Amino acid sequence: MKKTSKIIGFILAAALSLSCLIGCAGKDPNEPSADGFTVIRFWNGFTGTDGETMDKIVEAFNAEYESENIRVVADKIPWDTLFTKLTTTSSNLRSAPHIVAMSASRIAGMNERGIFTDMEGLEEFIGAKEEDYIPAAWTGGIIDGTRYGFPLDVHPTAMYYNKNLISEDELPTTWDEFLEVCIEKTGDGIYGWTVPSMYSISKDVFLNMLYSAGGSMFDENNEPVFNSDIAVEQLSYLNDLVNGPTPVSPTNVGSGGDFTLFTQGKSVFYFDGPWVINTLGLYDNPDSNYGVAPCPESIGEGETNFAGSHQFTLMKNTVTTDTIREACYTFIKYVSEHSFDWAKAGQVPALKTIHETEEYKELEPIAAFTQMAYTATLGEIDYKYWYEGYNYMGVAVSNAISGIMTPKEALDAAVADFKGWVEDEEI
């Protein structure tokens, strides 16, 4: 009898254990928390001043919406890790996010995996109108007519300069003028522009030049054309800055080396995104010896430039109820309404109305980036493999500047390698 009781007890314990496992693993992550709150998990890769600012926005949101029982829990995850985790959390819904901030260039590829849910009704919910947003950002999250991303910002690559080495009157507005100025300023331990040869900001400067010259990464059939005659011409220009007859840069500049020489006063120009405004302390020091100007040939009628855009996206496996969706929309609306805070973090808000406010206009260092944002393109990012093509292109730029291949050889090889990768991917 005692033995039978033990067996029955074991069976009951095992059944309870199995029930717990099934219940815990399959528990709806959208159920309210123990204290009755609707909890939204928000993943992002903002790790600098922008990350600190986003944390403060989340904190303020939670305080304001505590009475409505909505809470946002934000997790900062390095971008590369974030994208890897997104494809591996579907079986662990309790830790999966509801909202993810990501580059618009990744949306088409991630959406192909079935990760996102559409944002139907969001524009109406927050009162968003196309004319109120920077064009490139507004369309950046739309795939085949459906919105999967909602714009937070636009981040072009602009031209920082050392006021001790060049006056505003000397700043170049074309790439021909840029070369002339760099040649003139190079000498006695000073370089015009320290061009990074590693896979770095050079690829975005190349794209600035490529799109400004009328080129593109992909054609209308999604065929890679970043080895076109226009592309070879632009990369040859960059290569000559380092390896040409009148070099204006040292060779073999590693990642970060360009910034180091710039801040040491050994380089006239430095190219990067708006987040460097805070790195250089430009908002807090109006008398800084650093200034910011638009990239040559990037603004004005008929001009364009390459930029990125952070967008909010919603996850299909967790945004499964109207309550959760409305809470997500409420948070996205709140962040959009606090665009000035995001500008202070070193980003150009996608919402245009903030740019007309006096407080925004007083943020002088962001002005060049804002100008560029209005003439920016994000590229052909509705193509699901655009981001991968971008990476192959980056390797080509690095190989050319490093002297490993000629610009044409490097671009041809990158296109061939990318095509091979696509063929393997499509098998």
Secondary structure, DSSP 8 states (H G I E B T S, - for coil): -HHHHHHHHHHHHHHHHHHHHHHHHH--TTS--TTS-EEEEEEE---SHHHHHHHHHHHHHHHHTGGGTEEEEEEE--HHHHHHHHTT-TT-GGG--SEEEEEHHHHHHHHHTT-EE--TTHHHHHT--GGGB-HHHHHHTEETTEE--EE-EEEE-EEEEETTT--GGG--SSHHHHHHHHHHH-BTTBEEE--B-SSSTHHHHHHHHHHHTT--SB-TT--B-TTSHHHHHHHHHHHHHHHSSS--S-SSB-TTHHHHHHHTT-EEEEEE-TTHHHHTTTTT-TT-SEEEE--TT-SSTT--EEEE-EEEEEETTT--SHHHHHHHHHHHHHHHHTHHHHHHTT-EESBGGGGGSHHHHT-GGGHHHHHHHHTEE--STTSTTHHHHHHHHHHHHHHHHTTSS-HHHHHHHHHHHHHHHHHHHH-
